[in-house]
């Protein structure tokens, strides 16, 4: 799907933009060419492309503010973007206008070892922050699969998670304070650089996960923790995918708190092996799923007691022989395979990914529903994800489905899926956000009153509706 490549700005506004942007930003940071516009018209969401009219690359809060003042005065849409690794279309400029690339704002201002804080700009790559903190013996634990390319700004926009969210939380749990530029160019601090803050409304948490619809983050103060130095990693095969899911909740019932607990059904592992060439995992004919379980601690002696609590649960659910990754290289090989599942699925077929999340005890029921819907509507699904926090990524592959089935019938199936998710006590997205592709299902998870409150907040902070329009809220005919 591609929007017309012609500019959506009026000729008068277009001519004003050419002059004004050249004065705001130095040469090489204003882009009208179709190639770079096409790059910023897509992310990792399906095969969607929406061209912006112009790509701007500010390098400071002041430049972001100047751009937003101009955009607000001319009522031109602004869609912020970083690495464009999102999976919900949150960074797609579906209404054209300005694609605001924050990649030049990529400085780590401080790693504060005394207060265990980091002060960073939105263009900092997540893994680079993790490495900088680790060099000081500290941990920033948010670790999306795309951590080597995704940025802090994108993580904040979508409230990103990752495998270690089960123990350490998602992005919102690591944010103390944000510097935000509002739609009219005003610059605010949302909180304070303190661990506790009961001073007024929590504007910081309002901004996290708002997908660039309320303001543009230009600086973030993030929490850090002392780095656990030791990890044990287990790969556990199961002859039943439902048994693997059922084991998850019981692991926590015996008092274990893994630092990661991942689920991969058989086809997910096979695709990842094919994609990466890593075939070290023995996929016996009777293996239908794996759990990848990590525990961590500050001393080697912290690990075995945790494993000893987990192993009886695995045995009770008919797990096969547990593979313990002994060396750092073996651990990295297993994590490498797990983190490449998403890429492997995308390489195999056009697909739709649903980022469902339910209470972890309901994972078996969710998996049954997914597979029954596949039989009913004739699609193939590949499931994997962060089982420890009930977050199952459901990938629906197009394979040889015809256009009508893919674009119409499948929406019925997805709506049925989300209805079951909500009935199980879950919701539409655990870490990918709502963005563009999930917005028309929001009525399943949010009441009309909830949506009205959200729209009211949007109207106060962005009265002209210039910030990332067309996201989160259902289309008018769906209201």
Steps between C-alpha positions, in 0.01 A plus 500: 500500500650834398371853521539727197859630483385851405527762778185540711596854602335784315730674253516808722593302811744289299686805377508650851634171637788492252616843612429467873651156552820600321536781754419278801733211418844483349567351157449125477228484763200592285402232247245535220630212286272203438758235599549626856130577531429138405743381767314702762162392363537144628590310814493125570119482492387264227556659156351843571648818349375860547729769363554818700536827315836580659747339740657727762793412727519730803801473729372684808192567710499857369484381140218256580310784667549728197372231265191438712421871526513518120295182454239609754464842335459342157300198628741252341521143643819398680592134548807435712718200421827341602623169361153408367512148641142515628238235423175693543552779249555756773766688299318496166419854375158394372384860454819617334654819632827493694691184590703614800811284523659514844804288415740796524395553862704200613709619794534328835537805722580314821532162665455606862659222707422673830124521441469208253354712222562561132413821316463438128356638179233312303728393215725290724495135392369284784789255496753785509341629820502148647868462415590842640322417825659153517845656467425673831368181662139610452204363308239647271291189453250595228604272215268481196595250231612797288713646780801527268313742274196638684530827691403627843250741345320218324506290817341788690239555231385138500581406862725224369579186691705193418594165652617637835180698561368209705739587784611854425197661335444692179614847396255685725656337806837657424396861432538774761463818298457618143565821313217536250422748225124551469309564180522880535878489555484532880767304685411329830652264754249229590640410842820508702827308510399329823394147585181623667271775377145566620482855367191532285390283212747248362572663164804279450294182483241676285767565237648149508307287252318797345666431163599858425137616502537730805852640472855434376748371758840667467670378820435221749625428850499123547557276799790257517563206733811310608583241237447132593824331398380142460230328295388144445310419181285195435339386174208269575319290234135396530296254298195726546496877445211531746700316766785745450259791549341333805840461667560875490262610776602212725866602483406821680276314745803317642673830573731520200535836323690442175672796338357374169245235406442467127268274299570379146280254321655250261454694176651812658820312581513332160463832316766662719737210434442526128545879507818503709658169401530417872375143536653416837160435658389142445143517372380148565185388323296520820614846611218754456635792702788629712530721804818704533547574871765728647573572866754752622679607816798681644685180588529159338341351810181699437417300188465133593235547772282675241552221247420238763161661560423510128604148395222309684239719329645415161499129582136521611410634155679220311793708384777329312869511583603846616795656320715720725707756311838475668715760330442860404516394134227239550278752676553755226417239232166423663411866546610576144256239371214630716556863401496415129160330498320820396738561210469136397121521486516817291744337259269202458181684406303821517342490843291676761631499856266529795665597829247342736545486875294308757550400865768233467272230641279548194774431245381144424148628427636775277713257303201267450293790370768606253530153354123450480463831316767387255298190421176699475634774272769308315816679613833380638627656821838497668503584869785602726565764760551602858304226675613611845285812476223347288609680182449277196602624154260346251627512143238431233672408174350588167656206316262450203192677641317703237455877518144491633584256777812693600341844505144424609434156645812512713380815673198303619731232639723756674199669654383162627847438639513832683152442639624177655814672629290761680264228632806326648590819688759616250539786256605585145868582540765422754794690351452587131238770544173561316625734229330471163424130457321428830305821550170370364492230767531748788127483572551141618743599774384853588153626583355806321569699817865393509546596137327832561740576786798414281369719219451781751860476616614504138288809431652690795862425409459506122188704419574521127569126477840531331688239705502156337139521378307186411645287778356324807139620462250307284399648166186714509276225363620272780422733790 
